[in-house]
Amino acid sequence: MKRLDQISSLDAAALASVLKPKLEPLPADHIDLSSGLPGRGDFGRQREPDDVHPTEPLRAASVLVPLVDHPDETTVLLTERSRHLPSHAGQVSFPGGRVDPTDATPVETALRETLEEVGIPGDFITPIGALDTYETGTGFCILPIVAILRPGFSVTPEPSEVDEAFEVPLSFLMNPKNHERHRTYWKGATREYYAMPYDGHYIWGATAGMIVNLYERLYEL
């Protein structure tokens, strides 16, 4: 396996060739929420013996994990959700959201939501594979779609959904020294979660968990 600094400096074609065999194939259909998912999540490996999944049916969602192919280094595009949203306000996330009945696949969901949230059309995006599904404590089953994002795009955040879009070097996110683990007491149990503070942004929870999954896939852990 190449060293971290070598991987983060690869161009788009080379990075895609390294990543693609380590990812799940792009789904040709919707997520089957009855198939024993998730692969990980808020109720995953850190579950306590008396932990319980939400009783409400899971809602399918998809996000884009955009790896930006800059000439000098690869970065990851993230968003900070609007502080006026009724849930997860102000949190750092990937572009994405709930699967719409008109979406043919989770890839289509991720591309549509990326266009709606930050104004980036699919012409700049090349999906290459999927990470593990991630189930949240709020009842979503999220499929992260990893993609190469070609430079030249313009970011236009939709104010009702996104306050800001920003980029973080892939080398920072793939460095395990930056994968902080924290604990909190929530719904009667002690929960553990990842956090990756970066340049005034607090990346944590589901988003940080997906980033760690990308790290584990990339380095075959």
Beta strands, then each sheet from edge to edge (+ up, - down):
strand 1: 40-41
strand 2: 59-69
strand 3: 74-81
strand 4: 92-93
strand 5: 96-98
strand 6: 125-130
strand 7: 134-135
strand 8: 140-149
strand 9: 162-169
strand 10: 180-186
strand 11: 189-198
strand 12: 201-204
sheet 1: 1+ 7+ 8- 2- 3+ 4-
sheet 2: 1+ 7+ 8- 6+
sheet 3: 1+ 7+ 8- 2- 5+
sheet 4: 1+ 7+ 8- 2- 3+ 9-
sheet 5: 10+ 11- 12+
end
